[in-house]
Amino acid sequence: MTTTSLDLTGLKCPLPALKTRKALKALKPGDMLEVCCTDPLSVIDIPNLIRETGDKVEIRERAESRIVFLIEKAGGPGGGKV
């Protein structure tokens, strides 16, 4: 299991969700992706994306200027939604 960090500070919607989706495709089941965002809409967009992919997400940090998500790549065929 590896953890990859993705710094998306300064990017605005929809780029954080699009770049997170792309980064998730490169991960193996059980791998973790730590995503740091400054776009306030990412608290809506990234959990919605993860609901679609079938992976797991938690918000590790939520401050006025920064949001950090920890996403675990799901196992199974296709690593998420089949």
C-alpha distance (Angstrom), angle and dihedral (degrees) to the residues before:
residue distance angle dihedral
M1 . . .
T2 3.80 . .
T3 3.79 133.7 .
T4 3.78 119.5 -138.8
S5 3.81 122.2 -166.6
L6 3.78 121.5 -143.9
D7 3.81 117.7 -167.8
L8 3.81 109.1 -158.0
T9 3.79 97.2 161.6
G10 3.78 113.4 148.6
L11 3.82 95.0 20.7
K12 3.80 119.5 121.3
C13 3.80 131.9 -147.9
P14 3.01 127.2 -38.1
L15 3.83 95.8 19.0
P16 3.85 98.3 72.3
A17 3.83 91.8 55.1
L18 3.82 93.4 42.9
K19 3.81 93.8 49.2
T20 3.82 91.0 45.0
R21 3.82 90.5 52.5
K22 3.82 90.5 50.7
A23 3.82 92.6 48.2
L24 3.83 91.7 49.7
K25 3.81 91.3 56.7
A26 3.81 90.0 63.3
L27 3.82 94.1 53.1
K28 3.79 128.8 93.2
P29 3.83 122.9 -133.3
G30 3.80 109.9 -76.4
D31 3.82 94.1 24.4
M32 3.79 118.1 126.4
L33 3.79 129.0 -134.5
E34 3.80 119.5 -160.4
V35 3.81 110.4 -159.7
C36 3.81 122.5 -168.0
C37 3.83 115.6 -163.6
T38 3.79 137.3 172.2
D39 3.83 97.2 -169.6
P40 3.84 107.9 103.8
L41 3.82 90.5 -148.1
S42 3.81 90.2 63.8
V43 3.84 89.1 80.8
I44 3.81 85.4 68.2
D45 3.80 101.8 31.2
I46 3.81 101.1 48.3
P47 3.84 97.0 47.9
N48 3.83 88.2 47.8
L49 3.81 89.7 51.4
I50 3.81 91.2 49.7
R51 3.80 90.6 49.4
E52 3.83 86.8 57.7
T53 3.81 95.5 46.4
G54 3.81 95.7 45.1
D55 3.81 93.5 -127.3
K56 3.83 125.3 129.3
V57 3.80 125.4 -104.8
E58 3.78 137.1 -176.8
I59 3.78 130.8 177.1
R60 3.81 106.4 -121.6
E61 3.78 96.8 -179.6
R62 3.78 133.2 13.5
A63 3.77 117.6 -179.4
E64 3.78 130.7 155.7
S65 3.79 92.7 -94.1
R66 3.83 103.8 25.0
I67 3.80 140.6 44.1
V68 3.79 123.0 -169.9
F69 3.80 120.8 -164.4
L70 3.78 126.9 -168.6
I71 3.80 111.6 -154.4
E72 3.80 125.1 -171.9
K73 3.80 116.9 -154.8
A74 3.80 109.1 -125.9
G75 3.77 122.3 -125.9
G76 3.77 129.4 -129.3
P77 3.79 132.2 71.0
G78 3.76 110.8 -18.5
G79 3.82 92.1 3.6
G80 3.77 97.1 -93.9
K81 3.76 133.6 -1.2
V82 3.78 112.2 29.4
